[in-house]
Amino acid sequence: MYNTQVATKNQVNNLLQEIRTLRSVVIGWIGKDTEGSYNPHFVKRVLKASKDKPIANFKDKATFLRMLKD
């Protein structure tokens, strides 16, 4: 039983590291300004928004598009 718990904890830690890496790549990819350097304002906004709870829910693309238009 103990080995299973350790293995599960290791898997969770590995997944958390992968998520951190992917988040960094995405921010690096879309968070650059026209000169190619990080846009600090954008990065701060994205990091703050990632901590917020979702305020909307949609079930299909029509609902999503309707919410964008409002």
CHARMM internal coordinates of N, CA and C (Angstrom, degrees):
IC EDIT
DIST 1 N 1 CA 1.4473
DIST 1 CA 1 C 1.5249
ANGL 1 N 1 CA 1 C 110.68
DIST 1 C 2 N 1.3230
ANGL 1 CA 1 C 2 N 116.94
DIHE 1 N 1 CA 1 C 2 N -42.25
DIST 2 N 2 CA 1.4534
ANGL 1 C 2 N 2 CA 121.85
DIHE 1 CA 1 C 2 N 2 CA -178.09
DIST 2 CA 2 C 1.5323
ANGL 2 N 2 CA 2 C 111.57
DIHE 1 C 2 N 2 CA 2 C -61.91
DIST 2 C 3 N 1.3394
ANGL 2 CA 2 C 3 N 117.12
DIHE 2 N 2 CA 2 C 3 N -41.91
DIST 3 N 3 CA 1.4668
ANGL 2 C 3 N 3 CA 120.85
DIHE 2 CA 2 C 3 N 3 CA 179.81
DIST 3 CA 3 C 1.5184
ANGL 3 N 3 CA 3 C 111.51
DIHE 2 C 3 N 3 CA 3 C -62.55
DIST 3 C 4 N 1.3221
ANGL 3 CA 3 C 4 N 116.69
DIHE 3 N 3 CA 3 C 4 N -36.25
DIST 4 N 4 CA 1.4579
ANGL 3 C 4 N 4 CA 120.83
DIHE 3 CA 3 C 4 N 4 CA 178.54
DIST 4 CA 4 C 1.5219
ANGL 4 N 4 CA 4 C 110.73
DIHE 3 C 4 N 4 CA 4 C -65.58
DIST 4 C 5 N 1.3258
ANGL 4 CA 4 C 5 N 116.58
DIHE 4 N 4 CA 4 C 5 N -41.03
DIST 5 N 5 CA 1.4621
ANGL 4 C 5 N 5 CA 120.06
DIHE 4 CA 4 C 5 N 5 CA 178.87
DIST 5 CA 5 C 1.5226
ANGL 5 N 5 CA 5 C 111.31
DIHE 4 C 5 N 5 CA 5 C -65.21
DIST 5 C 6 N 1.3064
ANGL 5 CA 5 C 6 N 116.90
DIHE 5 N 5 CA 5 C 6 N -40.88
DIST 6 N 6 CA 1.4635
ANGL 5 C 6 N 6 CA 121.25
DIHE 5 CA 5 C 6 N 6 CA 179.09
DIST 6 CA 6 C 1.5265
ANGL 6 N 6 CA 6 C 109.76
DIHE 5 C 6 N 6 CA 6 C -65.39
DIST 6 C 7 N 1.3205
ANGL 6 CA 6 C 7 N 116.25
DIHE 6 N 6 CA 6 C 7 N -43.72
DIST 7 N 7 CA 1.4600
ANGL 6 C 7 N 7 CA 120.44
DIHE 6 CA 6 C 7 N 7 CA 179.64
DIST 7 CA 7 C 1.5268
ANGL 7 N 7 CA 7 C 110.45
DIHE 6 C 7 N 7 CA 7 C -62.90
DIST 7 C 8 N 1.3296
ANGL 7 CA 7 C 8 N 116.95
DIHE 7 N 7 CA 7 C 8 N -42.31
DIST 8 N 8 CA 1.4666
ANGL 7 C 8 N 8 CA 120.81
DIHE 7 CA 7 C 8 N 8 CA 178.92
DIST 8 CA 8 C 1.5230
ANGL 8 N 8 CA 8 C 110.72
DIHE 7 C 8 N 8 CA 8 C -64.08
DIST 8 C 9 N 1.3258
ANGL 8 CA 8 C 9 N 116.95
DIHE 8 N 8 CA 8 C 9 N -43.15
DIST 9 N 9 CA 1.4609
ANGL 8 C 9 N 9 CA 120.30
DIHE 8 CA 8 C 9 N 9 CA 178.71
DIST 9 CA 9 C 1.5245
ANGL 9 N 9 CA 9 C 110.74
DIHE 8 C 9 N 9 CA 9 C -62.75
DIST 9 C 10 N 1.3266
ANGL 9 CA 9 C 10 N 117.21
DIHE 9 N 9 CA 9 C 10 N -39.83
DIST 10 N 10 CA 1.4677
ANGL 9 C 10 N 10 CA 120.66
DIHE 9 CA 9 C 10 N 10 CA 177.28
DIST 10 CA 10 C 1.5223
ANGL 10 N 10 CA 10 C 111.32
DIHE 9 C 10 N 10 CA 10 C -64.00
DIST 10 C 11 N 1.3246
ANGL 10 CA 10 C 11 N 116.69
DIHE 10 N 10 CA 10 C 11 N -40.23
DIST 11 N 11 CA 1.4646
ANGL 10 C 11 N 11 CA 120.30
DIHE 10 CA 10 C 11 N 11 CA 178.18
DIST 11 CA 11 C 1.5195
ANGL 11 N 11 CA 11 C 110.91
DIHE 10 C 11 N 11 CA 11 C -64.18
DIST 11 C 12 N 1.3260
ANGL 11 CA 11 C 12 N 116.94
DIHE 11 N 11 CA 11 C 12 N -42.45
DIST 12 N 12 CA 1.4644
ANGL 11 C 12 N 12 CA 120.83
DIHE 11 CA 11 C 12 N 12 CA 178.68
DIST 12 CA 12 C 1.5268
ANGL 12 N 12 CA 12 C 109.83
DIHE 11 C 12 N 12 CA 12 C -63.08
DIST 12 C 13 N 1.3153
ANGL 12 CA 12 C 13 N 117.24
DIHE 12 N 12 CA 12 C 13 N -44.32
DIST 13 N 13 CA 1.4645
ANGL 12 C 13 N 13 CA 120.51
DIHE 12 CA 12 C 13 N 13 CA 178.49
DIST 13 CA 13 C 1.5250
ANGL 13 N 13 CA 13 C 111.31
DIHE 12 C 13 N 13 CA 13 C -61.71
DIST 13 C 14 N 1.3297
ANGL 13 CA 13 C 14 N 116.81
DIHE 13 N 13 CA 13 C 14 N -40.31
DIST 14 N 14 CA 1.4650
ANGL 13 C 14 N 14 CA 120.49
DIHE 13 CA 13 C 14 N 14 CA 177.43
DIST 14 CA 14 C 1.5250
ANGL 14 N 14 CA 14 C 111.23
DIHE 13 C 14 N 14 CA 14 C -63.89
DIST 14 C 15 N 1.3296
ANGL 14 CA 14 C 15 N 116.63
DIHE 14 N 14 CA 14 C 15 N -42.21
DIST 15 N 15 CA 1.4646
ANGL 14 C 15 N 15 CA 120.50
DIHE 14 CA 14 C 15 N 15 CA 178.72
DIST 15 CA 15 C 1.5261
ANGL 15 N 15 CA 15 C 111.07
DIHE 14 C 15 N 15 CA 15 C -64.62
DIST 15 C 16 N 1.3267
ANGL 15 CA 15 C 16 N 117.27
DIHE 15 N 15 CA 15 C 16 N -41.37
DIST 16 N 16 CA 1.4654
ANGL 15 C 16 N 16 CA 120.33
DIHE 15 CA 15 C 16 N 16 CA 177.99
DIST 16 CA 16 C 1.5269
ANGL 16 N 16 CA 16 C 110.90
DIHE 15 C 16 N 16 CA 16 C -61.87
DIST 16 C 17 N 1.3166
ANGL 16 CA 16 C 17 N 117.49
DIHE 16 N 16 CA 16 C 17 N -40.40
DIST 17 N 17 CA 1.4611
ANGL 16 C 17 N 17 CA 120.99
DIHE 16 CA 16 C 17 N 17 CA 177.60
DIST 17 CA 17 C 1.5273
ANGL 17 N 17 CA 17 C 110.91
DIHE 16 C 17 N 17 CA 17 C -64.69
DIST 17 C 18 N 1.3164
ANGL 17 CA 17 C 18 N 117.06
DIHE 17 N 17 CA 17 C 18 N -41.13
DIST 18 N 18 CA 1.4647
ANGL 17 C 18 N 18 CA 120.68
DIHE 17 CA 17 C 18 N 18 CA 177.93
DIST 18 CA 18 C 1.5203
ANGL 18 N 18 CA 18 C 110.73
DIHE 17 C 18 N 18 CA 18 C -63.53
DIST 18 C 19 N 1.3243
ANGL 18 CA 18 C 19 N 117.27
DIHE 18 N 18 CA 18 C 19 N -40.72
DIST 19 N 19 CA 1.4671
ANGL 18 C 19 N 19 CA 120.96
DIHE 18 CA 18 C 19 N 19 CA 178.82
DIST 19 CA 19 C 1.5241
ANGL 19 N 19 CA 19 C 110.09
DIHE 18 C 19 N 19 CA 19 C -63.51
DIST 19 C 20 N 1.3234
ANGL 19 CA 19 C 20 N 117.33
DIHE 19 N 19 CA 19 C 20 N -43.39
DIST 20 N 20 CA 1.4688
ANGL 19 C 20 N 20 CA 120.51
DIHE 19 CA 19 C 20 N 20 CA 177.66
DIST 20 CA 20 C 1.5278
ANGL 20 N 20 CA 20 C 110.81
DIHE 19 C 20 N 20 CA 20 C -60.15
DIST 20 C 21 N 1.3146
ANGL 20 CA 20 C 21 N 116.07
DIHE 20 N 20 CA 20 C 21 N -42.80
DIST 21 N 21 CA 1.4589
ANGL 20 C 21 N 21 CA 120.52
DIHE 20 CA 20 C 21 N 21 CA -179.82
DIST 21 CA 21 C 1.5222
ANGL 21 N 21 CA 21 C 110.93
DIHE 20 C 21 N 21 CA 21 C -65.09
DIST 21 C 22 N 1.3210
ANGL 21 CA 21 C 22 N 116.63
DIHE 21 N 21 CA 21 C 22 N -45.73
DIST 22 N 22 CA 1.4630
ANGL 21 C 22 N 22 CA 119.97
DIHE 21 CA 21 C 22 N 22 CA 179.27
DIST 22 CA 22 C 1.5248
ANGL 22 N 22 CA 22 C 111.46
DIHE 21 C 22 N 22 CA 22 C -63.29
DIST 22 C 23 N 1.3141
ANGL 22 CA 22 C 23 N 117.02
DIHE 22 N 22 CA 22 C 23 N -40.61
DIST 23 N 23 CA 1.4649
ANGL 22 C 23 N 23 CA 121.08
DIHE 22 CA 22 C 23 N 23 CA 178.34
DIST 23 CA 23 C 1.5268
ANGL 23 N 23 CA 23 C 109.63
DIHE 22 C 23 N 23 CA 23 C -60.90
DIST 23 C 24 N 1.3203
ANGL 23 CA 23 C 24 N 116.52
DIHE 23 N 23 CA 23 C 24 N -42.35
DIST 24 N 24 CA 1.4567
ANGL 23 C 24 N 24 CA 120.93
DIHE 23 CA 23 C 24 N 24 CA 179.38
DIST 24 CA 24 C 1.5271
ANGL 24 N 24 CA 24 C 110.95
DIHE 23 C 24 N 24 CA 24 C -63.51
DIST 24 C 25 N 1.3221
ANGL 24 CA 24 C 25 N 116.46
DIHE 24 N 24 CA 24 C 25 N -42.11
DIST 25 N 25 CA 1.4719
ANGL 24 C 25 N 25 CA 120.53
DIHE 24 CA 24 C 25 N 25 CA 179.39
DIST 25 CA 25 C 1.5167
ANGL 25 N 25 CA 25 C 110.54
DIHE 24 C 25 N 25 CA 25 C -63.82
DIST 25 C 26 N 1.3297
ANGL 25 CA 25 C 26 N 116.80
DIHE 25 N 25 CA 25 C 26 N -44.74
DIST 26 N 26 CA 1.4696
ANGL 25 C 26 N 26 CA 120.27
DIHE 25 CA 25 C 26 N 26 CA -178.70
DIST 26 CA 26 C 1.5252
ANGL 26 N 26 CA 26 C 110.44
DIHE 25 C 26 N 26 CA 26 C -63.85
DIST 26 C 27 N 1.3146
ANGL 26 CA 26 C 27 N 117.10
DIHE 26 N 26 CA 26 C 27 N -45.64
DIST 27 N 27 CA 1.4595
ANGL 26 C 27 N 27 CA 119.82
DIHE 26 CA 26 C 27 N 27 CA 179.54
DIST 27 CA 27 C 1.5283
ANGL 27 N 27 CA 27 C 110.16
DIHE 26 C 27 N 27 CA 27 C -63.59
DIST 27 C 28 N 1.3143
ANGL 27 CA 27 C 28 N 116.25
DIHE 27 N 27 CA 27 C 28 N -39.77
DIST 28 N 28 CA 1.4595
ANGL 27 C 28 N 28 CA 119.54
DIHE 27 CA 27 C 28 N 28 CA 177.53
DIST 28 CA 28 C 1.5128
ANGL 28 N 28 CA 28 C 112.67
DIHE 27 C 28 N 28 CA 28 C -65.31
DIST 28 C 29 N 1.3074
ANGL 28 CA 28 C 29 N 116.03
DIHE 28 N 28 CA 28 C 29 N -32.27
DIST 29 N 29 CA 1.4596
ANGL 28 C 29 N 29 CA 120.80
DIHE 28 CA 28 C 29 N 29 CA -177.35
DIST 29 CA 29 C 1.5243
ANGL 29 N 29 CA 29 C 111.73
DIHE 28 C 29 N 29 CA 29 C -77.40
DIST 29 C 30 N 1.3401
ANGL 29 CA 29 C 30 N 117.14
DIHE 29 N 29 CA 29 C 30 N -47.82
DIST 30 N 30 CA 1.4644
ANGL 29 C 30 N 30 CA 119.48
DIHE 29 CA 29 C 30 N 30 CA -175.82
DIST 30 CA 30 C 1.5193
ANGL 30 N 30 CA 30 C 113.16
DIHE 29 C 30 N 30 CA 30 C -98.25
DIST 30 C 31 N 1.3183
ANGL 30 CA 30 C 31 N 117.46
DIHE 30 N 30 CA 30 C 31 N -8.50
DIST 31 N 31 CA 1.4542
ANGL 30 C 31 N 31 CA 119.98
DIHE 30 CA 30 C 31 N 31 CA -176.77
DIST 31 CA 31 C 1.5044
ANGL 31 N 31 CA 31 C 114.56
DIHE 30 C 31 N 31 CA 31 C -96.53
DIST 31 C 32 N 1.3147
ANGL 31 CA 31 C 32 N 117.88
DIHE 31 N 31 CA 31 C 32 N 18.48
DIST 32 N 32 CA 1.4586
ANGL 31 C 32 N 32 CA 120.30
DIHE 31 CA 31 C 32 N 32 CA -179.78
DIST 32 CA 32 C 1.5191
ANGL 32 N 32 CA 32 C 110.00
DIHE 31 C 32 N 32 CA 32 C -98.79
DIST 32 C 33 N 1.3243
ANGL 32 CA 32 C 33 N 115.10
DIHE 32 N 32 CA 32 C 33 N 142.07
DIST 33 N 33 CA 1.4497
ANGL 32 C 33 N 33 CA 118.61
DIHE 32 CA 32 C 33 N 33 CA 176.37
DIST 33 CA 33 C 1.5294
ANGL 33 N 33 CA 33 C 109.44
DIHE 32 C 33 N 33 CA 33 C -85.63
DIST 33 C 34 N 1.3160
ANGL 33 CA 33 C 34 N 116.73
DIHE 33 N 33 CA 33 C 34 N -175.54
DIST 34 N 34 CA 1.4723
ANGL 33 C 34 N 34 CA 120.52
DIHE 33 CA 33 C 34 N 34 CA -173.41
DIST 34 CA 34 C 1.5250
ANGL 34 N 34 CA 34 C 113.10
DIHE 33 C 34 N 34 CA 34 C -63.19
DIST 34 C 35 N 1.3293
ANGL 34 CA 34 C 35 N 117.55
DIHE 34 N 34 CA 34 C 35 N -25.63
DIST 35 N 35 CA 1.4658
ANGL 34 C 35 N 35 CA 120.02
DIHE 34 CA 34 C 35 N 35 CA 178.22
DIST 35 CA 35 C 1.5172
ANGL 35 N 35 CA 35 C 112.32
DIHE 34 C 35 N 35 CA 35 C -81.84
DIST 35 C 36 N 1.3385
ANGL 35 CA 35 C 36 N 117.76
DIHE 35 N 35 CA 35 C 36 N -7.75
DIST 36 N 36 CA 1.4502
ANGL 35 C 36 N 36 CA 121.30
DIHE 35 CA 35 C 36 N 36 CA 177.01
DIST 36 CA 36 C 1.5151
ANGL 36 N 36 CA 36 C 114.57
DIHE 35 C 36 N 36 CA 36 C 95.02
DIST 36 C 37 N 1.3211
ANGL 36 CA 36 C 37 N 117.98
DIHE 36 N 36 CA 36 C 37 N 2.42
DIST 37 N 37 CA 1.4640
ANGL 36 C 37 N 37 CA 119.01
DIHE 36 CA 36 C 37 N 37 CA 177.50
DIST 37 CA 37 C 1.5197
ANGL 37 N 37 CA 37 C 109.24
DIHE 36 C 37 N 37 CA 37 C -101.17
DIST 37 C 38 N 1.3224
ANGL 37 CA 37 C 38 N 115.95
DIHE 37 N 37 CA 37 C 38 N 163.80
DIST 38 N 38 CA 1.4544
ANGL 37 C 38 N 38 CA 120.17
DIHE 37 CA 37 C 38 N 38 CA -178.80
DIST 38 CA 38 C 1.5222
ANGL 38 N 38 CA 38 C 110.64
DIHE 37 C 38 N 38 CA 38 C -63.16
DIST 38 C 39 N 1.3030
ANGL 38 CA 38 C 39 N 115.41
DIHE 38 N 38 CA 38 C 39 N 138.25
DIST 39 N 39 CA 1.4515
ANGL 38 C 39 N 39 CA 121.84
DIHE 38 CA 38 C 39 N 39 CA 173.46
DIST 39 CA 39 C 1.5303
ANGL 39 N 39 CA 39 C 106.26
DIHE 38 C 39 N 39 CA 39 C -93.51
DIST 39 C 40 N 1.3266
ANGL 39 CA 39 C 40 N 118.41
DIHE 39 N 39 CA 39 C 40 N 101.40
DIST 40 N 40 CA 1.4640
ANGL 39 C 40 N 40 CA 120.76
DIHE 39 CA 39 C 40 N 40 CA -172.58
DIST 40 CA 40 C 1.5264
ANGL 40 N 40 CA 40 C 113.42
DIHE 39 C 40 N 40 CA 40 C -59.57
DIST 40 C 41 N 1.3220
ANGL 40 CA 40 C 41 N 117.28
DIHE 40 N 40 CA 40 C 41 N -35.19
DIST 41 N 41 CA 1.4670
ANGL 40 C 41 N 41 CA 119.94
DIHE 40 CA 40 C 41 N 41 CA 179.19
DIST 41 CA 41 C 1.5317
ANGL 41 N 41 CA 41 C 110.42
DIHE 40 C 41 N 41 CA 41 C -62.51
DIST 41 C 42 N 1.3288
ANGL 41 CA 41 C 42 N 115.87
DIHE 41 N 41 CA 41 C 42 N -44.58
DIST 42 N 42 CA 1.4641
ANGL 41 C 42 N 42 CA 120.19
DIHE 41 CA 41 C 42 N 42 CA 179.56
DIST 42 CA 42 C 1.5256
ANGL 42 N 42 CA 42 C 111.32
DIHE 41 C 42 N 42 CA 42 C -63.22
DIST 42 C 43 N 1.3229
ANGL 42 CA 42 C 43 N 116.53
DIHE 42 N 42 CA 42 C 43 N -45.17
DIST 43 N 43 CA 1.4685
ANGL 42 C 43 N 43 CA 120.99
DIHE 42 CA 42 C 43 N 43 CA -178.66
DIST 43 CA 43 C 1.5277
ANGL 43 N 43 CA 43 C 110.12
DIHE 42 C 43 N 43 CA 43 C -61.19
DIST 43 C 44 N 1.3246
ANGL 43 CA 43 C 44 N 117.52
DIHE 43 N 43 CA 43 C 44 N -43.71
DIST 44 N 44 CA 1.4697
ANGL 43 C 44 N 44 CA 120.58
DIHE 43 CA 43 C 44 N 44 CA 178.22
DIST 44 CA 44 C 1.5218
ANGL 44 N 44 CA 44 C 111.20
DIHE 43 C 44 N 44 CA 44 C -60.87
DIST 44 C 45 N 1.3358
ANGL 44 CA 44 C 45 N 116.65
DIHE 44 N 44 CA 44 C 45 N -42.97
DIST 45 N 45 CA 1.4691
ANGL 44 C 45 N 45 CA 120.39
DIHE 44 CA 44 C 45 N 45 CA -179.99
DIST 45 CA 45 C 1.5262
ANGL 45 N 45 CA 45 C 111.03
DIHE 44 C 45 N 45 CA 45 C -63.34
DIST 45 C 46 N 1.3221
ANGL 45 CA 45 C 46 N 117.31
DIHE 45 N 45 CA 45 C 46 N -43.12
DIST 46 N 46 CA 1.4686
ANGL 45 C 46 N 46 CA 120.84
DIHE 45 CA 45 C 46 N 46 CA -178.72
DIST 46 CA 46 C 1.5281
ANGL 46 N 46 CA 46 C 110.49
DIHE 45 C 46 N 46 CA 46 C -66.13
DIST 46 C 47 N 1.3165
ANGL 46 CA 46 C 47 N 116.98
DIHE 46 N 46 CA 46 C 47 N -44.72
DIST 47 N 47 CA 1.4600
ANGL 46 C 47 N 47 CA 119.62
DIHE 46 CA 46 C 47 N 47 CA 179.95
DIST 47 CA 47 C 1.5234
ANGL 47 N 47 CA 47 C 111.58
DIHE 46 C 47 N 47 CA 47 C -64.39
DIST 47 C 48 N 1.3318
ANGL 47 CA 47 C 48 N 117.02
DIHE 47 N 47 CA 47 C 48 N -38.96
DIST 48 N 48 CA 1.4646
ANGL 47 C 48 N 48 CA 120.29
DIHE 47 CA 47 C 48 N 48 CA 178.02
DIST 48 CA 48 C 1.5297
ANGL 48 N 48 CA 48 C 109.93
DIHE 47 C 48 N 48 CA 48 C -66.17
DIST 48 C 49 N 1.3236
ANGL 48 CA 48 C 49 N 116.73
DIHE 48 N 48 CA 48 C 49 N -44.33
DIST 49 N 49 CA 1.4643
ANGL 48 C 49 N 49 CA 120.64
DIHE 48 CA 48 C 49 N 49 CA -179.25
DIST 49 CA 49 C 1.5217
ANGL 49 N 49 CA 49 C 111.81
DIHE 48 C 49 N 49 CA 49 C -64.96
DIST 49 C 50 N 1.3102
ANGL 49 CA 49 C 50 N 117.81
DIHE 49 N 49 CA 49 C 50 N -31.06
DIST 50 N 50 CA 1.4682
ANGL 49 C 50 N 50 CA 120.31
DIHE 49 CA 49 C 50 N 50 CA -179.43
DIST 50 CA 50 C 1.5247
ANGL 50 N 50 CA 50 C 111.84
DIHE 49 C 50 N 50 CA 50 C -68.28
DIST 50 C 51 N 1.3234
ANGL 50 CA 50 C 51 N 117.22
DIHE 50 N 50 CA 50 C 51 N -19.99
DIST 51 N 51 CA 1.4562
ANGL 50 C 51 N 51 CA 121.32
DIHE 50 CA 50 C 51 N 51 CA 179.51
DIST 51 CA 51 C 1.5305
ANGL 51 N 51 CA 51 C 112.49
DIHE 50 C 51 N 51 CA 51 C -90.96
DIST 51 C 52 N 1.3315
ANGL 51 CA 51 C 52 N 116.92
DIHE 51 N 51 CA 51 C 52 N -17.84
DIST 52 N 52 CA 1.4611
ANGL 51 C 52 N 52 CA 121.21
DIHE 51 CA 51 C 52 N 52 CA -179.20
DIST 52 CA 52 C 1.5251
ANGL 52 N 52 CA 52 C 111.08
DIHE 51 C 52 N 52 CA 52 C -73.04
DIST 52 C 53 N 1.3275
ANGL 52 CA 52 C 53 N 114.81
DIHE 52 N 52 CA 52 C 53 N 151.53
DIST 53 N 53 CA 1.4576
ANGL 52 C 53 N 53 CA 119.58
DIHE 52 CA 52 C 53 N 53 CA 174.12
DIST 53 CA 53 C 1.5281
ANGL 53 N 53 CA 53 C 108.50
DIHE 52 C 53 N 53 CA 53 C -77.83
DIST 53 C 54 N 1.3258
ANGL 53 CA 53 C 54 N 117.53
DIHE 53 N 53 CA 53 C 54 N 146.61
DIST 54 N 54 CA 1.4680
ANGL 53 C 54 N 54 CA 120.05
DIHE 53 CA 53 C 54 N 54 CA 178.33
DIST 54 CA 54 C 1.5252
ANGL 54 N 54 CA 54 C 110.30
DIHE 53 C 54 N 54 CA 54 C -60.28
DIST 54 C 55 N 1.3361
ANGL 54 CA 54 C 55 N 115.69
DIHE 54 N 54 CA 54 C 55 N 142.34
DIST 55 N 55 CA 1.4567
ANGL 54 C 55 N 55 CA 119.50
DIHE 54 CA 54 C 55 N 55 CA -179.66
DIST 55 CA 55 C 1.5326
ANGL 55 N 55 CA 55 C 111.68
DIHE 54 C 55 N 55 CA 55 C -108.73
DIST 55 C 56 N 1.3060
ANGL 55 CA 55 C 56 N 116.91
DIHE 55 N 55 CA 55 C 56 N -3.56
DIST 56 N 56 CA 1.4585
ANGL 55 C 56 N 56 CA 119.94
DIHE 55 CA 55 C 56 N 56 CA -178.25
DIST 56 CA 56 C 1.5246
ANGL 56 N 56 CA 56 C 109.71
DIHE 55 C 56 N 56 CA 56 C -142.14
DIST 56 C 57 N 1.3112
ANGL 56 CA 56 C 57 N 113.77
DIHE 56 N 56 CA 56 C 57 N 159.65
DIST 57 N 57 CA 1.4525
ANGL 56 C 57 N 57 CA 121.18
DIHE 56 CA 56 C 57 N 57 CA 179.00
DIST 57 CA 57 C 1.5249
ANGL 57 N 57 CA 57 C 107.66
DIHE 56 C 57 N 57 CA 57 C -137.00
DIST 57 C 58 N 1.2980
ANGL 57 CA 57 C 58 N 117.93
DIHE 57 N 57 CA 57 C 58 N 137.56
DIST 58 N 58 CA 1.4578
ANGL 57 C 58 N 58 CA 120.29
DIHE 57 CA 57 C 58 N 58 CA 174.91
DIST 58 CA 58 C 1.5138
ANGL 58 N 58 CA 58 C 109.13
DIHE 57 C 58 N 58 CA 58 C -139.08
DIST 58 C 59 N 1.3333
ANGL 58 CA 58 C 59 N 115.10
DIHE 58 N 58 CA 58 C 59 N 151.81
DIST 59 N 59 CA 1.4584
ANGL 58 C 59 N 59 CA 120.02
DIHE 58 CA 58 C 59 N 59 CA -174.83
DIST 59 CA 59 C 1.5214
ANGL 59 N 59 CA 59 C 113.40
DIHE 58 C 59 N 59 CA 59 C -111.07
DIST 59 C 60 N 1.3272
ANGL 59 CA 59 C 60 N 116.65
DIHE 59 N 59 CA 59 C 60 N -18.35
DIST 60 N 60 CA 1.4572
ANGL 59 C 60 N 60 CA 119.02
DIHE 59 CA 59 C 60 N 60 CA -179.06
DIST 60 CA 60 C 1.5256
ANGL 60 N 60 CA 60 C 109.67
DIHE 59 C 60 N 60 CA 60 C -149.97
DIST 60 C 61 N 1.3171
ANGL 60 CA 60 C 61 N 116.50
DIHE 60 N 60 CA 60 C 61 N 172.92
DIST 61 N 61 CA 1.4613
ANGL 60 C 61 N 61 CA 119.97
DIHE 60 CA 60 C 61 N 61 CA -175.26
DIST 61 CA 61 C 1.5257
ANGL 61 N 61 CA 61 C 112.58
DIHE 60 C 61 N 61 CA 61 C -67.28
DIST 61 C 62 N 1.3221
ANGL 61 CA 61 C 62 N 118.33
DIHE 61 N 61 CA 61 C 62 N -31.86
DIST 62 N 62 CA 1.4604
ANGL 61 C 62 N 62 CA 120.76
DIHE 61 CA 61 C 62 N 62 CA 179.14
DIST 62 CA 62 C 1.5292
ANGL 62 N 62 CA 62 C 110.29
DIHE 61 C 62 N 62 CA 62 C -63.97
DIST 62 C 63 N 1.3147
ANGL 62 CA 62 C 63 N 116.67
DIHE 62 N 62 CA 62 C 63 N -44.08
DIST 63 N 63 CA 1.4638
ANGL 62 C 63 N 63 CA 120.72
DIHE 62 CA 62 C 63 N 63 CA 178.56
DIST 63 CA 63 C 1.5224
ANGL 63 N 63 CA 63 C 110.19
DIHE 62 C 63 N 63 CA 63 C -63.75
DIST 63 C 64 N 1.3132
ANGL 63 CA 63 C 64 N 116.87
DIHE 63 N 63 CA 63 C 64 N -42.21
DIST 64 N 64 CA 1.4599
ANGL 63 C 64 N 64 CA 121.14
DIHE 63 CA 63 C 64 N 64 CA 179.29
DIST 64 CA 64 C 1.5329
ANGL 64 N 64 CA 64 C 110.81
DIHE 63 C 64 N 64 CA 64 C -61.21
DIST 64 C 65 N 1.3232
ANGL 64 CA 64 C 65 N 117.38
DIHE 64 N 64 CA 64 C 65 N -47.13
DIST 65 N 65 CA 1.4704
ANGL 64 C 65 N 65 CA 120.75
DIHE 64 CA 64 C 65 N 65 CA 179.72
DIST 65 CA 65 C 1.5131
ANGL 65 N 65 CA 65 C 111.42
DIHE 64 C 65 N 65 CA 65 C -64.19
DIST 65 C 66 N 1.3158
ANGL 65 CA 65 C 66 N 117.80
DIHE 65 N 65 CA 65 C 66 N -38.09
DIST 66 N 66 CA 1.4528
ANGL 65 C 66 N 66 CA 122.09
DIHE 65 CA 65 C 66 N 66 CA 178.38
DIST 66 CA 66 C 1.5344
ANGL 66 N 66 CA 66 C 110.11
DIHE 65 C 66 N 66 CA 66 C -63.43
DIST 66 C 67 N 1.3257
ANGL 66 CA 66 C 67 N 116.83
DIHE 66 N 66 CA 66 C 67 N -40.30
DIST 67 N 67 CA 1.4656
ANGL 66 C 67 N 67 CA 119.88
DIHE 66 CA 66 C 67 N 67 CA 178.55
DIST 67 CA 67 C 1.5281
ANGL 67 N 67 CA 67 C 111.25
DIHE 66 C 67 N 67 CA 67 C -66.50
DIST 67 C 68 N 1.3339
ANGL 67 CA 67 C 68 N 118.19
DIHE 67 N 67 CA 67 C 68 N -35.27
DIST 68 N 68 CA 1.4509
ANGL 67 C 68 N 68 CA 120.82
DIHE 67 CA 67 C 68 N 68 CA 178.24
DIST 68 CA 68 C 1.5226
ANGL 68 N 68 CA 68 C 112.04
DIHE 67 C 68 N 68 CA 68 C -66.72
DIST 68 C 69 N 1.3118
ANGL 68 CA 68 C 69 N 116.67
DIHE 68 N 68 CA 68 C 69 N -34.99
DIST 69 N 69 CA 1.4644
ANGL 68 C 69 N 69 CA 120.78
DIHE 68 CA 68 C 69 N 69 CA -178.31
DIST 69 CA 69 C 1.5167
ANGL 69 N 69 CA 69 C 112.34
DIHE 68 C 69 N 69 CA 69 C -73.94
DIST 69 C 70 N 1.3201
ANGL 69 CA 69 C 70 N 117.84
DIHE 69 N 69 CA 69 C 70 N -25.45
DIST 70 N 70 CA 1.4794
ANGL 69 C 70 N 70 CA 120.66
DIHE 69 CA 69 C 70 N 70 CA -177.82
DIST 70 CA 70 C 1.4759
ANGL 70 N 70 CA 70 C 113.44
DIHE 69 C 70 N 70 CA 70 C -74.95
END
COOR INIT
IC SEED 1 N 1 CA 1 C
IC BUILD
